[in-house]
Amino acid sequence: MDKVQALSSFWSSFGWPALSEQGNYDEGSMEDLGITDRYLLFEVQTGDYQSEIPLTAQLFHRSMSDETVSRKAQEIAEYLGAGGRVLPVDGGYLWIKRRNPFSVPMRDENNPDWRRTVVNIAAEYLTAI
């Protein structure tokens, strides 16, 4: 599994549709993918041996309450724990850790029906390639 696939697999493991920010999504394409009320949009950047890269993911939920996105952010934080998680990738490992602040609730004035929380992680690439 390459580095991008490992990031995608990590974010997809939390039970919400996970989309890379590199994609070009609009409301129609989201509906075509079956995404109507919750999804996760994650950032992709890769690096070389022992390079630690700050990354974010945005958790979106159509709701009048922040409760669902807050619970999902807490689930991710608990999964990572204090020491992070190490995932195998081609040529080595990817170490995903929490950053501070870990989660930040945000508002979107253009889409008041959606709640959003930004999750901050660090991805350290322990790879030879």
N, C-alpha and C positions, 0 to 999 in steps of 0.2 A: 504494500500500500504506500503510495507516495504521500508527501506532506499535505497536499491539498485534500486528498482523499481522507487522510487521517483527521484533519480539521472538520471536514464535512461529516464524517462518521461520528465524531465526538458530539457535535451539535445536534445531529439527528437522533442521538441516543436518549433525548429527554422527552420524546413523545409528541413533539410539535413539529409541523413541517419546517424544515430548516433550508433556507435559501441563501446562497452566496450573494454578497453585495455586488459582485461583478456581473450578475445577471441584469437583464433589462425587463423589469416587471411593471405592469400597470394593472389597474383593477380588472380588466378583462382577462389578462393572462393569469392572474391570481385565481380567478374563478375557474378558469380552464384547468388549473392544477388542483382544484377542489379546496382551495383555501378561502374560507369565508369568515372565520371568527378568531383565529389565532395562528401566529406563525413567528418564526425566529429568523432574523436577518443577520448573517455573520460576515465579518471582515476576514479576508484572506491575504496574508503576507507570509512569505517564507524567508528563511535565512540559512546561514551556514553554521558550522560547528560552534557550539556554545554561544550562539547569538540569541539574545532574549528580546522578543519583539512584543510591544504592547498591542493588544487586539481588543476589539469590542464586539458584542452581539447586542442586537436590539430585540426585545421581546414585545410583541404586539398582541393585544387582545381586545376584541370589540366588547366593551362593557361600560357600565356606569361606575365601576369600582376598580381600584388598583389591586384588589385582593388576589386575583388570579395571577397577574404578572409578578406580584411580590412573592407569592408562594413558589412560582416556577424559579425565580431568581434564588430563593432560599434552597430549593432542591439542588440547583447547580452548585451553590456554595457548599452545601453539605457533602455532595459527591466529591468535590475537590478537596475538602478538608483543609487543614492547616498546611499540609505539605504538598498539595497538588496531586496530579495523576500523571503517570508515565505511560505513554502509548507507543507500541512498536511502529516504526516506519521503515521504508527502504533505507538501508545503510545506517540504521541506528534507532534513536528514540526521539519522541516529542514529549517534553515535560510541560504540562499545562498547570498554571498556578493562578491563584486569585491575586488581583491588584486592589489597591485602595484608592478611592472608595470602590467597593465591589459592585454595588448596584445603585443606580441613580434613577429615580422616577422622573419622567419627562412629560410634558404636555405638548400637544400639537393643536394649535388654534385652528388649523384648517380641517382637522378631523377630530372633532370633540367626542365622537362616539368610540374612538380607539384610545386605549391606555397603553403606555409604553414605558419600559424600564430598560436602561442601558446597563449591560453587564461588562465589567472590565477584567480581562485576564492578561497573563503574560505567557507567551509560548516560547520555550527555550528549545532550540533544535540541537540535539546531541547526535549529530550525524556526520559521517565522513564525506557525504556528497550533498 
